[in-house]
Amino acid sequence: MKNSILDKMKCAIFDMDGTILDSMPMWHTIADTYLESIGKNPREDLWDNVKRLNMIETARYFIDEYDVKKSIEEIGIEVKELIMKFYGSSLQLKDGARDFLEELNRREISCVLATATERSCTIACMKRLDCDKYFKEIITCLDLNTSKSSPLIFEESARRCGAKPEEAVVFEDALHALRTAHKAGFKTCAVYDQSSEERTEPPQTDWERILEFTDMSCMNLRELI
C-alpha cells in the first residue's frame, strides 16, 4: 500500500452502500420500482422528493401523492421485501473492493463493516458475495439506535478492534458520514461513487466538498494497493 495513513492503521471501518457495494443506483430507483410494481407511473421528480425521507414518510408520500390504497405498514413491508430481493440476489461489489479487503486481511488489519442498512439485508448480501469472512464485526446503525450523523457507530467499530479513532481509517462515500468521522478524530478515506455528484449542499457537488477535508480519496479501492 502506498499511503502512510493506511500503513499505520490498526482498524479499517467500511461503509457498505456506495463504498464496497455498487448499490446506490438501486436506492435511487427503488421508489420508482415499487410504484411501477403496483401499477403507478412515477414522476421524474420522485427521487428528489423522497431521498431524505424515512420509510414511514415515504409511505405517506406514496399515499398522498400517488393515491396508493394501502396502509403505511403494508407499503413498508412490501418495499422492504423488494429491497431484500436486490441484496439477496443481484447487487455486486464495486470494482477493486474484494482485492482491497483481501490485502487488508493479508496484513492482519481488523476490518469492520459499519452500515446504515438493516442487518438482514447486509448479512444476506455479504454471505452471498462471500465477503462476511473479511470482517471482524458487522455493525448496523439500527443495532445502536443511531445514524451516521453521530460518531457512535464509528467509535464502537474502533472499540471492538481495540483501536483509538486516530488508529482507524473510515472508508465512506457519503459527505455527511465522512464529515462525522472526520470531526470525531478518525482518519477518513473518501471512495468515489456516482451519487457523490449530487449537490446536497449547493453550489458544490458532494465530492467537491468531501475533497476539502478528507485525509485521502480514491476513485477505486484498488488504487490503494
NORVEN-V446401 format. One record per residue. N is the residue number from 1. RES is the residue in three letters. SS is DSSP state (~ for helix, > for strand, _ for the rest). D_CENTER is the distance of its C-alpha to the mean C-alpha in whole Angstrom. Layout:
BEGIN
N | RES | SS | D_CENTER
N | RES | SS | D_CENTER
END
This chain:
BEGIN
1 | MET | _ | 24
2 | LYS | _ | 25
3 | ASN | _ | 24
4 | SER | ~ | 25
5 | ILE | ~ | 22
6 | LEU | ~ | 21
7 | ASP | ~ | 24
8 | LYS | _ | 24
9 | MET | _ | 21
10 | LYS | _ | 22
11 | CYS | > | 18
12 | ALA | > | 15
13 | ILE | > | 12
14 | PHE | > | 8
15 | ASP | _ | 5
16 | MET | _ | 4
17 | ASP | > | 3
18 | GLY | _ | 5
19 | THR | _ | 6
20 | ILE | _ | 8
21 | LEU | > | 8
22 | ASP | _ | 10
23 | SER | _ | 8
24 | MET | ~ | 8
25 | PRO | ~ | 12
26 | MET | ~ | 12
27 | TRP | ~ | 10
28 | HIS | ~ | 13
29 | THR | ~ | 16
30 | ILE | ~ | 15
31 | ALA | ~ | 18
32 | ASP | ~ | 20
33 | THR | ~ | 20
34 | TYR | ~ | 21
35 | LEU | ~ | 24
36 | GLU | ~ | 25
37 | SER | ~ | 25
38 | ILE | _ | 27
39 | GLY | _ | 30
40 | LYS | _ | 28
41 | ASN | _ | 28
42 | PRO | _ | 25
43 | ARG | _ | 26
44 | GLU | _ | 24
45 | ASP | _ | 23
46 | LEU | ~ | 21
47 | TRP | ~ | 17
48 | ASP | ~ | 19
49 | ASN | ~ | 20
50 | VAL | ~ | 17
51 | LYS | _ | 14
52 | ARG | _ | 15
53 | LEU | _ | 16
54 | ASN | _ | 15
55 | MET | ~ | 17
56 | ILE | ~ | 20
57 | GLU | ~ | 20
58 | THR | ~ | 19
59 | ALA | ~ | 22
60 | ARG | ~ | 24
61 | TYR | ~ | 24
62 | PHE | ~ | 24
63 | ILE | ~ | 28
64 | ASP | ~ | 29
65 | GLU | ~ | 28
66 | TYR | ~ | 28
67 | ASP | _ | 31
68 | VAL | _ | 29
69 | LYS | _ | 31
70 | LYS | _ | 29
71 | SER | _ | 28
72 | ILE | ~ | 25
73 | GLU | ~ | 25
74 | GLU | ~ | 25
75 | ILE | ~ | 23
76 | GLY | ~ | 20
77 | ILE | ~ | 21
78 | GLU | ~ | 22
79 | VAL | ~ | 18
80 | LYS | ~ | 17
81 | GLU | ~ | 19
82 | LEU | ~ | 18
83 | ILE | ~ | 14
84 | MET | ~ | 15
85 | LYS | ~ | 17
86 | PHE | ~ | 15
87 | TYR | ~ | 13
88 | GLY | ~ | 16
89 | SER | ~ | 18
90 | SER | _ | 17
91 | LEU | _ | 13
92 | GLN | _ | 13
93 | LEU | > | 12
94 | LYS | _ | 12
95 | ASP | _ | 15
96 | GLY | _ | 16
97 | ALA | ~ | 13
98 | ARG | ~ | 16
99 | ASP | ~ | 19
100 | PHE | ~ | 17
101 | LEU | ~ | 16
102 | GLU | ~ | 20
103 | GLU | ~ | 21
104 | LEU | ~ | 20
105 | ASN | ~ | 21
106 | ARG | ~ | 24
107 | ARG | _ | 24
108 | GLU | _ | 24
109 | ILE | _ | 21
110 | SER | > | 19
111 | CYS | > | 15
112 | VAL | > | 13
113 | LEU | > | 10
114 | ALA | > | 8
115 | THR | > | 6
116 | ALA | _ | 6
117 | THR | _ | 7
118 | GLU | _ | 11
119 | ARG | ~ | 13
120 | SER | ~ | 15
121 | CYS | ~ | 12
122 | THR | ~ | 10
123 | ILE | ~ | 14
124 | ALA | ~ | 15
125 | CYS | ~ | 13
126 | MET | ~ | 13
127 | LYS | ~ | 17
128 | ARG | ~ | 18
129 | LEU | _ | 16
130 | ASP | _ | 18
131 | CYS | _ | 15
132 | ASP | ~ | 16
133 | LYS | ~ | 19
134 | TYR | ~ | 17
135 | PHE | _ | 15
136 | LYS | _ | 18
137 | GLU | > | 16
138 | ILE | > | 13
139 | ILE | > | 12
140 | THR | > | 10
141 | CYS | ~ | 11
142 | LEU | ~ | 13
143 | ASP | ~ | 15
144 | LEU | ~ | 16
145 | ASN | _ | 16
146 | THR | _ | 14
147 | SER | _ | 11
148 | LYS | _ | 10
149 | SER | _ | 13
150 | SER | _ | 15
151 | PRO | _ | 15
152 | LEU | ~ | 16
153 | ILE | ~ | 13
154 | PHE | ~ | 13
155 | GLU | ~ | 17
156 | GLU | ~ | 17
157 | SER | ~ | 15
158 | ALA | ~ | 18
159 | ARG | ~ | 20
160 | ARG | ~ | 20
161 | CYS | _ | 20
162 | GLY | _ | 23
163 | ALA | _ | 22
164 | LYS | _ | 22
165 | PRO | ~ | 20
166 | GLU | ~ | 22
167 | GLU | ~ | 22
168 | ALA | > | 18
169 | VAL | > | 15
170 | VAL | > | 12
171 | PHE | > | 10
172 | GLU | > | 7
173 | ASP | _ | 7
174 | ALA | _ | 7
175 | LEU | ~ | 11
176 | HIS | ~ | 11
177 | ALA | ~ | 9
178 | LEU | ~ | 11
179 | ARG | ~ | 14
180 | THR | ~ | 14
181 | ALA | ~ | 14
182 | HIS | ~ | 16
183 | LYS | ~ | 19
184 | ALA | _ | 19
185 | GLY | _ | 20
186 | PHE | _ | 17
187 | LYS | > | 17
188 | THR | > | 15
189 | CYS | > | 14
190 | ALA | > | 12
191 | VAL | > | 11
192 | TYR | _ | 12
193 | ASP | _ | 11
194 | GLN | ~ | 13
195 | SER | ~ | 11
196 | SER | ~ | 12
197 | GLU | ~ | 15
198 | GLU | _ | 15
199 | ARG | _ | 18
200 | THR | _ | 16
201 | GLU | _ | 19
202 | PRO | _ | 22
203 | PRO | _ | 24
204 | GLN | _ | 21
205 | THR | _ | 18
206 | ASP | ~ | 15
207 | TRP | ~ | 15
208 | GLU | ~ | 19
209 | ARG | ~ | 18
210 | ILE | ~ | 15
211 | LEU | _ | 18
212 | GLU | _ | 21
213 | PHE | _ | 19
214 | THR | _ | 17
215 | ASP | _ | 19
216 | MET | > | 18
217 | SER | > | 16
218 | CYS | > | 16
219 | MET | _ | 16
220 | ASN | _ | 15
221 | LEU | ~ | 15
222 | ARG | ~ | 18
223 | GLU | ~ | 20
224 | LEU | ~ | 19
225 | ILE | _ | 22
END
